[in-house]
Amino acid sequence: MLILILGDMMETVWTKDYQDFNLPKVKEETHTPILIIGGGIAGLMCAYNLRGENKKFILVDAKKLARGVSAYTTAQVSIAHDNLYEEIMKKHNKSKALEYYQSQLEGLNIIKDIIKKEKIDCDYKEESTIIHANLDKNLNTIINQYDLLHNNQNIKYVKSNSKPLDFRLGLEFPNQFIFNPVKYMNSIINILIKNNCQLYEESNVTKITKAGDSYEIMINDEYYIYADKIIMACHYPIKSPDNLFFAKIYQSKSFAVSFKTKLKINANYVNLDPPYYYLRTYDKDTLIIGGCDHFTGVSTNNKNYYDILVQKIYELDKDAKIEYKWFTEDCMPIDSLPYVGYFTCSNPNIILVTGFQKWGFTSSHIAAKNVINILNGVEGNYLFKTNRWTLFRDLKSTLRMIAHSIDSLLISKLNISKYDLNYIKIGSGKVMKYKGINSLVYRESKHKFIILKNKCTHMGCSLIWNDIDKVWESKCHGSIFDKYGKVIYGPATSDLEKIN
Ligand SMILES: Cc1cc2nc3c(=O)[nH]c(=O)nc-3n(C[C@H](O)[C@H](O)[C@H](O)COP(=O)(O)OP(=O)(O)OC[C@H]3O[C@@H](n4cnc5c(N)ncnc54)[C@H](O)[C@@H]3O)c2cc1C
């Protein structure tokens, strides 16, 4: 069993397919009509579409391309989106839920077409996705979603009363697929490279300044790129004082475990009952289970989350052999619809692409199509527009986010006690007062301590120690830092401050 965090890399089933493209860092000032920030699935698909339109652009990524959330996903490409259709019906209305369905169906077909057209070898395998449940509450969700979709989609009720996957009711969506996301993204990058697109790695956008109608974008705190338009596809939006995205989107952590097994499954399964989990095949004797989603920075009991998934695996096959464990996080808009459109009223030349809520493959492809429409002056998808009124569509989530913010900006800062460094276990971390400063202390060896300021570089929130993954997690917006304070996941763009 492996949980490896090497610097900012955690090993997964996909790691062996990473390709080194040897792309340059930004090392001089330059101008571009369009700058794409982010080389995950969203940024790459925007780049792919721009190349198709012969538009000039530059794409930058803070890390290597295709190593963000998209490389840690479980890569079911499906429109069977958990209970999302019901959520959209509740928070908006039935017609929005149907619009969402149409958009995802289109997204699914766009990826299928690209794989075919570009002859991409990405372990494509067509399968059904089956959403299933045993609890009454979730059976109702299945029934409500069937009622909404069955006129448009070839879906059917299914039941299973044989172990290991027995459930009272399921909904089968045929002709979905699974694939290898890293192989897919590698192929897209190779197409871009072949077409002489300007791609940069290890080029972190540290500041965006508006200059008239265009922008000065600072890279690695050193060089400027001047851009007329920006496509912000960096997963969580970069901070801007005049928007409230930090209050409209939260980050949810999700776990995955791959395991060797003799168990054969012939579809992707999504279990709606707690603990939420989903299951897909990887190869002939490997399955991946994912799930246990929850707000980042709320609980550090990750062992428990991995254990729940592992327990589930042993229920499925007591002889299974655990291979890799990993986690990542995704942006969850509180009103359950992605955001694709103008960043803010005063920044119409920045197009934001975010909020895929665990279903990033269909959403990113439809988002990239909408981005081109917006650039071409055609109104983007109304459903995903960024200036929609969201805060009170899900009062419970809004209040929870406000409570988190108050806790992490105020209460948990007042509550820090002194602690004897010697009581910290080697290889572990602790939030404590050190020399009167609210600090994060990691004990590397008997006499070596890494001491950082307990202040997230995104918006100043407090952090907590996650002892399984050995990382510091922000209590508010989902930033994650390694034990040395280096950013692993944004929205923070700079490392934690060291205390000497
Ligand atoms: C555990 C898990 C399982 C999932 N499973 C599925 C699934 O089965 N099917 C599905 O459809 N979806 C799934 N998703 C969702 C999907 O993986 C994501 O929605 C999608 O990958 C997000 O793509 P992205 O391009 O927005 O983000 P990323 O892939 O994270 O790309 C963003 C890029 O921006 C870069 N960046 C960030 N900040 C900066 C900056 N300041 N400057 C420069 N670059 C920057 C990052 O380095 C990164 O490379 C899953 C998500 C999780 C968490």
The ligand as a Gaussian input file, in Angstrom:
#p B3LYP/6-31G(d) Opt

LIG

0 1
 C      -11.366000      12.666000      -6.128000
 C      -12.016000      13.291000      -7.325000
 C      -12.553000      12.462000      -8.287000
 C      -13.135000      13.016000      -9.421000
 N      -13.666000      12.164000     -10.343000
 C      -14.242000      12.669000     -11.428000
 C      -14.819000      11.798000     -12.377000
 O      -14.833000      10.586000     -12.213000
 N      -15.382000      12.349000     -13.484000
 C      -15.390000      13.701000     -13.678000
 O      -15.930000      14.151000     -14.696000
 N      -14.835000      14.550000     -12.797000
 C      -14.263000      14.065000     -11.678000
 N      -13.724000      14.910000     -10.770000
 C      -13.709000      16.336000     -11.042000
 C      -12.611000      16.738000     -12.007000
 O      -11.473000      15.954000     -11.804000
 C      -12.264000      18.217000     -11.807000
 O      -13.448000      18.981000     -11.824000
 C      -11.394000      18.723000     -12.942000
 O      -10.290000      17.878000     -13.110000
 C      -10.932000      20.131000     -12.647000
 O      -10.182000      20.558000     -13.747000
 P       -9.460000      21.961000     -13.759000
 O       -8.766000      22.103000     -15.044000
 O      -10.454000      23.003000     -13.363000
 O       -8.436000      21.906000     -12.540000
 P       -6.929000      21.352000     -12.483000
 O       -6.780000      20.065000     -13.154000
 O       -6.532000      21.442000     -11.050000
 O       -6.138000      22.424000     -13.326000
 C       -5.886000      23.725000     -12.840000
 C       -4.447000      24.065000     -13.157000
 O       -4.238000      25.441000     -12.814000
 C       -2.949000      25.568000     -12.289000
 N       -2.909000      26.772000     -11.457000
 C       -3.553000      26.990000     -10.289000
 N       -3.262000      28.212000      -9.813000
 C       -2.417000      28.769000     -10.711000
 C       -1.745000      30.024000     -10.780000
 N       -1.882000      30.929000      -9.819000
 N       -0.928000      30.262000     -11.827000
 C       -0.768000      29.330000     -12.821000
 N       -1.384000      28.129000     -12.789000
 C       -2.192000      27.856000     -11.764000
 C       -2.735000      24.292000     -11.481000
 O       -1.340000      24.017000     -11.310000
 C       -3.440000      23.252000     -12.334000
 O       -2.549000      22.586000     -13.213000
 C      -13.166000      14.408000      -9.609000
 C      -12.637000      15.243000      -8.633000
 C      -12.090000      14.709000      -7.486000
 C      -11.588000      15.639000      -6.443000

